[in-house]
Amino acid sequence: MGQSFVKCLATLVMAVLIAGPLSASEGSDSANELASLLKGYESYQADFIQIVVNENGTKVQETRGSLKAKRPGLFYWETSAPLSQFIVSDGDTVEVYDPDLEQVTIHNLDDRVQSTPALLLSGEVDNLEDTYRVSGRQIGDNTREFTLEPRSPDSLFTSLRLTFFKGELQEMRMQDSLAQLSVLSFDRIRLNEPVEAGAFTLDYPEGVDIIRDGA
């Protein structure tokens, strides 16, 4: 989610055009369709490339990493050096480890966090329409696209586009309030495969600063 966006994601995780649609749907039908699709993801593992584009359309960052998600509520995110960062959720808290800063920040999961992009892959999705305006469109025979617009004016993003190919999540595009676009393209996708024990725990060296919500 590049370091500027990963910083944003850490806050969110405290809190995923080509042509016009061939067919489109809106409202509860699209929300229910997306929820049904995501609920079929007992686990999701992938590598990713994230490109961040500013309001002028200029690429300002490219980041590579990997993620693992498992219902209910388990999430692991890692970006590679030189923008190394680790984000882990156990369903109750989110830990963000910045090796360069030698700092770990621990956030409690609240209602705002539960509705963020990262947790769409591991959290509750039955009431998507309460949080987002959802629309969907079909592109060709195998590609389905959903656009989510937060209902809350306090959201840290203005729109989120999820693109599925043959039922697999291939891409997320998130636009923030500063017109910055973050595009995540997923590769080596493993859907509903076993996730190794300990994948959702975070190890960090002794002596790092630990900052907790409200501390």
N, C-alpha and C positions, 0 to 999 in steps of 0.2 A: 502498500500500500506503500514508495520511495520515501526518504526520511521525513520530508515535510508531511506527507500523507500518513506515514506510519505514526508520526506524532499525533496527527488528527485522529487516526484509528485508535490510538491509545486512549484518547479522550472519548471517542465513540464507544470503544469497547469497555470504557469505564462505564465502554460500550463494546450482490453483491451489488439504417442511416446511410445504411448503404442506399437502399431504395425504399420507395413507399410501400406500405403493406399490401399484400395480396388479399388479406382478410384481416379484420380487426374486431376486438371485443373489449368491453369496458366493464368496470364495476365488479359486482360480486361474482360473476361468472369467471372473470380473469383471476380474481383473488382466490377463488376456490380451486381453480385449475392449478395455479402456482403452488398453493398450499399442499395440494394432493401430490404434486410432483416432488416438492421438497421433503414431504413426510416419507417418501419412498427412499430417502437418503439416510440409511442407518449410520453410514460412515462415508466420508469423502476425503480423499487424499490426493494431492496434486503438487507439482512444481508450478511456478508462475514467473512471468515477467511482468513488471509493472512499469508503465510509462506515465509520467506526469506532464501535462501540457498546460501552459499558462493561458491567460485570457486572450493573448495574441496568436494562439495556435502554435507557439514555439515549445519544443520539447525541452524541459528543464531538468528532467531526471529520468534515469532508468535503473531499476532495481530488480534483482532476482532473489527468489526464495522458495519456500515450501510451506504447505499448511496441512493440517490434519483436523478433522472435525468428526465428532461422534455424538449422537443423541443418547441421553439428554444432557445438553449443556457443556460438553467437553470440546475444547478448542486449543490448537497449538499453531503458532505463526512464527516463522523465522525468516529474516532477511539476511543476505550474505554481506560480508565485508566488501567495500569500506563503510557501508551503511548498516552495520550489524545491529539487529534488535530482535528480542524474543518476547512474544506475548502468549500467555497461557491462561486459560479459564478452566476451573473445575466445576462450573455451574453456580458457585456461590460468590467467588471473587475472581478478579483478573489481576495477574501479575505482569508487569512490564519491566523487562531487564534491558538496560542500556550498558553494554560492556565498556564503551568509550567513556561514559560518565561514571562508571563503577557505581551504578544506582539501580535500585529496584523500587518500583512504585506499585503499591497494592491498592486496588479499588474494590469496593463492594458493588455487586451487581444490583442495580435498581431497575425500576420499570423503564426508564429512559434507555438504559443500556440494553435491556432485553430486546429492544426493537431495532438494533443497529445491524448494518450489513453483515458483519462477521458472524453474528449469531443466527442469521437466517439459515445457516448450514447446520446448526446444532441446537438451536433453541426452539421455542414454541412458535408455531406458524398458523395455528387454527384461526386466529383473529387478525389476520393481516389487514383486512379492510378497516379495522378500527384505527390502525396506525398510518396506513398508506392509502392513497388513491392508486388503484392498480389498473393498468391497461395492458392488453396483449395483442400481438400480431403474428401471423404466420408468414414465413419467408421460404418459398419453395416447399419441397415435400418434407424436409427433415429438420428445419430450423424454426424454433419458437422463441419469441422475444417478449419479455415483460418489462414494463416501465413502472417504477414505484416512486410516487411523489409523497413525501411526508405531510401529514395533516398538521403537525405541530409547527408553529412559526419558530420554535426554538431549536429545530433540528440543525445539525452541523452540515447537512448536505441538502441539496435542493431536488436532486433526482438520482435514481439508481436504475440502471438498465442491466438485466440479466439475460444472457443469450444461451440457449440450450440447443445442442445438436444431437438428434436421436435420443433425447432425454438426459443427456449429460451436460452439466454446466460447463461452458467453454470460456465465457468472458463475463466480466463485470465492468461497467462504466459508471463512475460516480462523479457528479458535478457538485462543487461546493458553492457557498454563497459568494465567493470571490471570482466565480467563473473559471476556476481551475478544474481541469478534467483529469481524473486518474483512471487509467485503463489497465485492468488485470487480465492477462491471457493465460489460461491454464493448459498444462501439458502433463503427460504421463499420469493421467487421471486414473485413480483406482476407486471404484464405486462399490460400496458395501463389502469391501474386503476386510479381513481382521486387522485390527490396529494393535501394535505391540504393546505389551504391558509397560507402564511407566511413560507412555508417550505424552501424557498430559500433566507431567510434573516438570518443574523448572529447577535446574541445578545452577548455582552461581557461587563464586568464591566467597570464602569467609572475609569479612571486613568491608563488604560493599555497604553503601548507605541504603537503608530500608525506610521508605516513606509510606505511611498508611493514610487512607482517607481520614480527614479530620485531625490529623496529627500536626 
